[in-house]
Amino acid sequence: MNKVYKNAGDAVADIKDGATIMLGGFGLCGIPENSIHALKESGVKELTCISNNAGVDDFGLGLLLQSRQIKKMMSSYVGENAEFERQLLSGELEVDLIPQGTLATRIQMAGMGIPAFFTPAGYGTEIAEGKEIREFAGKMYLMELALHADYAIVKAWKGDRFGNLVFRKTTRNFSTSMAKAGTITIAEVEHLVEPGELDPDDIHVAGIYVHRVFQGMNYEKRIERKTVKLI
């Protein structure tokens, strides 16, 4: 089956207002840049976005925050984004702050078909409010539900026309799990190849999980740099 779409605009064209979307990436690494730009151009709004972080002010999901297209963020890290902070403090943006391990596992469980699991992370904090709590071997755990999305959007290094994906180094991050947790999974790739060109042993996400794939272009690939201050 040929799952190739012409470009990002075509791949995200049917995403409607109010959709829940997972977006791969960790910090500035592995972000589906083309798809985010296409979402901004489409004008779709009231989105619930599930991502490890909320981008920075002028890159990644920060672009959709600037244009007020995101209604709710579900993330584990929300620093480095002044517009995010402004919207949160003013009540314009709903935020569900999730411990990073819990976020990763909730996504993994969705891909595995497991509806819920118990974790000690968050017990005794406001994160536990309204959640079922049980004791196992003398330790308290709270129940977390698997996290699904209408669309999962990821960026891979290579992909073929059947949707098989290969990620490069740490760009794999949340993307391999997210690709399995979306009702519709969209993959943008740096290199689109023909079936058979990818070594089966190198494939990180099988094409059965991917519904749409397109050749990305003009990637910035921003790099986070450590800075120090002499005192």
Secondary structure by P-SEA (a helix, b strand, c coil): cccccccccccccccccbbbbbbbbccccccaaaaaaaaaaaccccccccccccccccccaaaaaaaccccccccccccccaaaaaaaaacccccccccaaaaaaaaaaaaaccccccccccccccccccbbbbbcccbbbbbbcbbbbcbbbbccccccccbbbbbccccccaaaaaaacccbbbbbbccccccccccccccccccccccbbbbbccccbbbbbbbbbcc
